[in-house]
Every structure is written in C-alpha cells, then in structure tokens.
Amino acid sequence: PFSSAAKEMLAEAARQAIDLGHNYVGTEHLLLGVLVVPKIGSNPTLMDSLGLTYEVAREKVVQRVEAIQAERGNKS
C-alpha cells in the first residue's frame, strides 16, 4: 500500500542503518531516509528553516547513538 517514493525512503532508511552499523531501523534512520529521498523530503523551506540538512541530521544521529551506547556501557 506504499507509494514508490515511500518504498524508496524505507529502502534508504535500511541502507542508512546498515551504513551506520546498526542491526535495526529506527526513527533516526527514517529521518535520514526522508532527507535523502527528494519526493519525500520535498519541503526544503521547512527543513532549511530548521537548519536540518542530511549532513547535520546524520552527524547528530551518530553523536546521539554514540552517547546512548556510552551510557549503556557505563551502566553494565
């Protein structure tokens, strides 16, 4: 029931997860998929006004996931 653009975005989200070495697809990967697939993330005005580019989002995702992993490592 998904449009071709939505299928492309989901596939891109899976690629993002794999590229980051993750064994799951989470909301962070979906966000990156939306930013990569032009038909999905087609509101550049909104994204630009938020200062949200693919590069910025990916950097923040990596930082946050690393912080979460460090926190979990400290609790073990």
VOBA-1610 file (N, C-alpha, C; in pm, whole numbers, padded with zeros to 5 digits, always signed):
BEGIN
Pro+00080-00122+00000Pro+00000+00000+00000Pro+00085+00128+00000Phe+00218+00116-00006Phe+00304+00233-00003Phe+00331+00285-00143Ser+00346+00415-00154Ser+00383+00475-00282Ser+00526+00436-00316Ser+00565+00455-00441Ser+00702+00421-00480Ser+00802+00508-00405Ala+00767+00634-00380Ala+00856+00723-00304Ala+00872+00674-00160Ala+00762+00629-00100Ala+00769+00578+00038Ala+00853+00451+00044Lys+00837+00363-00055Lys+00919+00241-00060Lys+01067+00276-00074Glu+01095+00375-00158Glu+01234+00419-00177Glu+01291+00475-00046Met+01210+00552+00027Met+01254+00609+00154Met+01281+00499+00256Leu+01194+00397+00261Leu+01215+00288+00355Leu+01342+00209+00320Ala+01366+00189+00191Ala+01489+00121+00149Ala+01611+00205+00187Glu+01600+00336+00170Glu+01711+00425+00207Glu+01733+00423+00357Ala+01626+00416+00435Ala+01640+00408+00581Ala+01716+00281+00619Ala+01685+00171+00552Ala+01756+00045+00579Ala+01904+00060+00541Arg+01933+00125+00428Arg+02073+00149+00389Arg+02145+00233+00492Gln+02078+00334+00544Gln+02138+00422+00644Gln+02172+00341+00769Ala+02080+00254+00811Ala+02105+00171+00929Ala+02227+00083+00907Ile+02235+00021+00791Ile+02348-00066+00760Ile+02477+00014+00757Asp+02473+00131+00692Asp+02593+00217+00683Asp+02644+00258+00820Leu+02551+00275+00915Leu+02590+00315+01049Leu+02625+00195+01138Gly+02613+00076+01082Gly+02648-00044+01158Gly+02540-00087+01256His+02417-00047+01232His+02308-00082+01322His+02233-00204+01270Asn+02179-00283+01360Asn+02105-00403+01321Asn+01954-00382+01336Tyr+01910-00260+01327Tyr+01769-00225+01336Tyr+01746-00100+01251Val+01620-00074+01218Val+01584+00051+01151Val+01495+00127+01249Gly+01547+00239+01295Gly+01474+00321+01391Gly+01431+00453+01331Thr+01372+00535+01414Thr+01323+00665+01367Thr+01436+00751+01313Glu+01555+00735+01369Glu+01669+00813+01322Glu+01703+00778+01177His+01690+00650+01143His+01718+00607+01006His+01607+00653+00912Leu+01483+00651+00961Leu+01372+00701+00881Leu+01390+00850+00849Leu+01434+00927+00948Leu+01460+01069+00925Leu+01564+01087+00816Leu+01673+01013+00824Leu+01778+01024+00722Leu+01724+00982+00586Gly+01641+00879+00582Gly+01579+00836+00456Gly+01491+00944+00396Val+01415+01012+00481Val+01330+01122+00434Val+01414+01235+00375Leu+01526+01262+00438Leu+01612+01371+00390Leu+01684+01336+00261Val+01705+01208+00235Val+01776+01166+00114Val+01682+01155-00006Val+01561+01105+00015Val+01468+01083-00096Val+01392+01212-00124Pro+01420+01274-00239Pro+01363+01407-00268Pro+01211+01413-00270Lys+01145+01308-00316Lys+00999+01312-00324Lys+00934+01310-00186Ile+01005+01259-00088Ile+00952+01251+00048Ile+00987+01380+00123Gly+01113+01414+00124Gly+01157+01534+00195Gly+01154+01655+00103Ser+01037+01678+00041Ser+01029+01780-00064Ser+00988+01917-00013Asn+01004+01942+00114Asn+00972+02074+00166Asn+01100+02140+00215Pro+01185+02184+00121Pro+01314+02239+00162Pro+01301+02364+00249Thr+01194+02440+00232Thr+01176+02561+00313Thr+01166+02525+00460Leu+01085+02426+00492Leu+01071+02383+00631Leu+01202+02327+00683Met+01263+02239+00607Met+01388+02179+00650Met+01496+02284+00666Asp+01506+02375+00569Asp+01607+02481+00578Asp+01582+02572+00697Ser+01455+02605+00723Ser+01426+02694+00835Ser+01464+02631+00968Leu+01465+02499+00972Leu+01506+02428+01093Leu+01656+02404+01095Gly+01725+02439+00985Gly+01868+02414+00976Gly+01898+02266+00962Leu+01800+02191+00911Leu+01813+02046+00905Leu+01848+02001+00764Thr+01972+01962+00748Thr+02017+01901+00623Thr+02052+01757+00653Tyr+02072+01679+00549Tyr+02112+01541+00568Tyr+02240+01534+00650Glu+02336+01618+00615Glu+02466+01615+00681Glu+02453+01646+00830Val+02375+01748+00862Val+02355+01786+01003Val+02283+01674+01077Ala+02177+01621+01015Ala+02100+01515+01081Ala+02185+01392+01105Arg+02263+01352+01005Arg+02346+01232+01020Arg+02449+01251+01132Glu+02509+01369+01136Glu+02607+01397+01242Glu+02542+01388+01380Lys+02423+01446+01393Lys+02352+01442+01522Lys+02311+01300+01558Val+02267+01222+01459Val+02229+01083+01485Val+02350+01006+01537Val+02462+01020+01469Val+02584+00949+01511Val+02623+00990+01653Gln+02621+01119+01682Gln+02658+01167+01815Gln+02564+01111+01922Arg+02434+01114+01894Arg+02338+01070+01994Arg+02346+00919+02018Val+02360+00842+01910Val+02371+00696+01926Val+02498+00661+02003Glu+02608+00730+01973Glu+02732+00705+02048Glu+02715+00739+02195Ala+02644+00848+02225Ala+02620+00886+02365Ala+02535+00781+02436Ile+02434+00732+02369Ile+02347+00629+02428Ile+02428+00502+02455Gln+02510+00463+02358Gln+02591+00343+02375Gln+02690+00361+02490Ala+02747+00479+02503Ala+02840+00505+02613Ala+02769+00498+02747Glu+02648+00554+02754Glu+02570+00549+02879Glu+02539+00405+02917Arg+02500+00327+02821Arg+02467+00187+02848Arg+02590+00108+02887Gly+02703+00142+02827Gly+02828+00075+02861Gly+02871+00105+03002Asn+02844+00227+03048Asn+02881+00267+03184Asn+02792+00201+03288Lys+02671+00162+03250Lys+02578+00102+03347Lys+02599-00048+03360Ser+02671-00108+03268Ser+02689-00254+03272Ser+02787-00295+03378
//
